[in-house]
């Protein structure tokens, strides 16, 4: 059994997988800890000691779960939460000292490729856009005729936009406009120029909240994971016009994301409009499964990564 820990800007997640003799895998455990590390980054771009301590506490909390499952191998990786700060090296060494875990910081492009590998493991995306809206960054891959034409990470995320622009729980119309403009500026910088793709395949917390909210509001079966682009627009409009109802649904579905769901959906809808997408499909698998595929399973015969580190003694 292999455990993968993903340190993100909003949440830290642990997933454990059983690996079969043919290299296939099945998830048997999923645990998350909501910390919101993006909120612990100061104006100098440094992750605070409190943020580092919260991360270490979460990782040490995962240890009991890992030991109880008899996990043979543990991999810990971090995305923009550690990648886009000024004190990355200090964070990694402190985490190692306090938890015993070695943390690998992956690039934005690698994060995008991992998310894409996970989202397309069971269902290929021949022509479309892959998207992973995180707390501190958004990963995009453009696939055409089965080939990856673009794989980028843009420094804009749901928690990042909330912290930067929103003063209360939900953004005002003016604050929503600022989030849209920030997103559009990032999109215009990365290229390629606008192209029409029908399907947008998404992973991550914002996307999960989206399809669950879509099913609840539009009376669709809970297993439905497809969302019309027009429904994303309708949901954003309802946040302004039927706030009480929407907030109640969000609190029932994902209360810890009450402040980040709307900024995340604004980012998503800006991307939908930019690429003229018609449908959003939310994948069950994402960056952790992709990391498992790309960085563990394909190198398993030669991997000598230490197993569970010794307990922290400090």
Residue pairs with C-beta under 8 A, 6 or more apart in sequence:
1 16
1 17
1 18
1 19
1 28
1 69
1 70
1 71
1 72
1 73
2 16
2 17
2 19
2 25
2 71
2 72
2 73
2 74
2 75
2 292
2 296
3 14
3 15
3 16
3 17
3 66
3 69
3 71
3 73
3 74
3 75
4 14
4 15
4 16
4 17
4 74
4 75
4 76
4 77
4 288
4 291
4 292
4 296
5 12
5 13
5 14
5 59
5 62
5 74
5 75
5 76
5 77
5 101
6 12
6 13
6 15
6 77
6 78
6 79
6 287
6 288
6 291
7 37
7 55
7 76
7 77
7 78
7 79
7 81
7 82
7 103
8 37
8 78
8 79
8 80
8 81
8 134
8 135
8 136
9 36
9 37
9 38
9 79
9 80
9 81
9 134
9 135
9 136
9 137
9 157
9 159
9 160
10 34
10 35
10 36
10 37
10 38
10 134
10 135
10 136
10 157
10 158
10 159
10 205
10 257
10 260
11 32
11 33
11 34
11 35
11 135
11 205
12 32
12 33
12 35
12 55
12 58
12 59
12 62
13 30
13 31
13 32
13 33
13 288
14 29
14 30
14 31
14 32
14 62
14 65
14 66
15 27
15 29
15 30
15 31
15 288
15 289
16 27
16 28
16 29
16 30
16 66
16 69
16 71
17 25
17 26
17 27
17 28
17 289
17 292
18 25
18 26
18 28
19 25
19 297
20 26
23 297
23 300
25 289
25 292
25 297
27 289
28 69
29 65
29 69
31 62
31 65
33 58
33 61
33 62
34 256
35 51
35 54
35 55
35 58
36 135
36 159
37 47
37 51
37 54
37 55
37 81
37 135
37 136
38 81
38 135
38 136
38 157
38 159
38 160
38 163
39 159
39 163
40 47
40 48
40 50
40 51
40 54
41 47
41 48
41 51
41 85
42 48
44 86
45 84
45 85
45 86
46 85
46 86
46 87
47 81
47 82
47 85
47 87
47 91
52 91
52 94
52 95
53 98
55 91
55 95
56 94
56 95
56 98
56 99
56 312
59 76
59 95
59 99
59 101
60 98
60 99
60 312
63 99
63 308
63 311
66 74
66 308
67 308
71 307
71 308
72 307
73 296
73 303
73 305
73 307
74 101
74 307
74 308
74 309
75 104
75 291
75 292
75 295
75 296
75 305
76 101
76 102
76 103
76 104
77 103
77 104
77 105
77 106
77 291
77 295
78 103
78 104
78 105
78 106
79 105
79 106
79 108
79 111
79 134
79 136
79 137
79 287
80 108
80 111
80 134
80 135
80 136
80 137
80 153
80 155
80 157
81 135
81 136
82 88
82 91
82 92
82 103
82 105
83 105
83 106
83 107
83 108
83 137
84 136
84 137
84 155
85 91
88 105
91 103
92 103
92 105
95 101
95 103
96 102
96 103
97 314
98 312
98 314
99 309
99 312
100 309
100 310
100 311
100 312
101 309
102 306
102 309
106 114
106 291
107 153
108 137
108 139
108 152
108 153
109 151
109 152
109 153
110 294
111 132
111 137
111 139
111 153
111 287
112 130
112 132
112 139
112 140
112 141
112 151
112 152
112 153
113 141
113 148
113 151
113 290
113 294
114 287
114 288
114 290
114 291
114 293
114 294
114 295
115 130
115 132
115 139
115 141
115 203
115 204
115 286
115 287
115 290
116 125
116 130
116 141
116 143
116 148
116 151
116 290
117 289
117 290
117 293
117 294
118 203
118 283
118 285
118 286
118 287
118 288
118 289
118 290
118 291
118 292
118 293
119 125
119 130
119 201
119 202
119 203
119 283
119 285
119 286
119 290
120 130
120 201
120 283
121 285
121 289
121 290
121 293
122 285
123 283
124 146
125 143
125 199
125 201
126 143
126 145
126 146
127 143
127 144
127 145
127 197
127 198
127 199
128 143
128 197
128 198
128 199
128 200
128 201
128 277
129 140
129 141
129 142
129 143
129 197
129 199
129 200
129 201
129 271
129 275
129 277
130 139
130 140
130 141
130 143
130 200
130 201
130 202
130 203
131 138
131 139
131 140
131 200
131 201
131 202
131 203
131 207
131 268
131 271
132 138
132 139
132 202
132 203
132 204
132 207
132 286
132 287
133 157
133 158
133 202
133 204
133 205
133 206
133 207
133 264
133 267
133 268
134 157
134 158
134 204
134 205
135 157
135 158
135 159
135 160
135 205
135 260
136 155
136 157
136 159
136 160
137 153
137 154
137 155
137 156
137 157
137 160
138 153
138 154
138 156
138 157
138 183
138 186
138 267
138 271
139 151
139 152
139 153
139 154
140 150
140 151
140 152
140 153
140 154
140 190
140 271
141 148
141 150
141 151
141 152
142 148
142 149
142 150
142 192
142 195
142 197
143 149
149 192
150 190
150 191
150 192
152 190
154 186
154 187
154 190
155 186
156 182
156 183
156 186
156 267
157 264
157 267
158 205
158 206
158 257
158 260
158 261
158 263
158 264
158 267
159 260
159 263
161 179
161 182
161 183
161 263
161 264
161 266
161 267
162 171
162 259
162 260
162 263
164 182
165 171
165 175
165 178
165 179
165 182
165 263
166 175
166 259
166 263
167 175
169 247
169 258
169 259
170 239
170 243
170 247
170 259
170 262
171 179
171 262
171 263
171 266
173 240
176 236
176 262
176 266
179 263
179 266
179 267
179 270
180 266
180 270
183 266
183 267
183 270
183 271
184 270
184 274
187 270
187 271
187 274
194 274
194 275
194 276
195 275
196 275
196 276
197 275
197 276
197 277
198 277
198 278
198 279
199 277
199 278
199 279
199 280
199 281
200 229
200 271
200 272
200 275
200 277
200 279
200 280
200 281
201 280
201 281
201 283
202 210
202 268
202 280
202 281
202 282
202 283
203 282
203 283
203 285
203 286
203 287
204 286
204 287
205 254
205 257
205 260
205 264
206 257
206 260
206 261
206 264
206 265
206 267
206 268
207 268
207 280
207 282
207 283
208 254
208 282
209 250
209 253
209 254
209 257
209 261
209 264
210 227
210 232
210 235
210 261
210 264
210 265
210 268
210 280
210 282
211 224
211 225
211 226
211 227
211 280
211 282
212 222
212 253
212 254
213 235
213 246
213 249
213 250
213 253
213 261
214 220
214 224
214 227
214 231
214 232
214 235
215 221
215 222
215 224
216 249
216 252
216 253
217 235
217 238
217 246
217 249
218 231
225 281
225 282
225 283
225 284
226 279
226 280
226 281
226 282
227 279
227 280
227 281
227 282
228 278
228 279
228 280
229 269
229 272
229 277
229 278
229 279
229 280
232 265
232 268
232 269
232 272
232 280
233 269
235 246
235 265
236 262
236 265
236 266
236 269
238 245
238 246
239 246
239 262
247 258
250 257
250 258
250 261
251 258
254 261
257 264
268 280
271 277
272 280
296 303
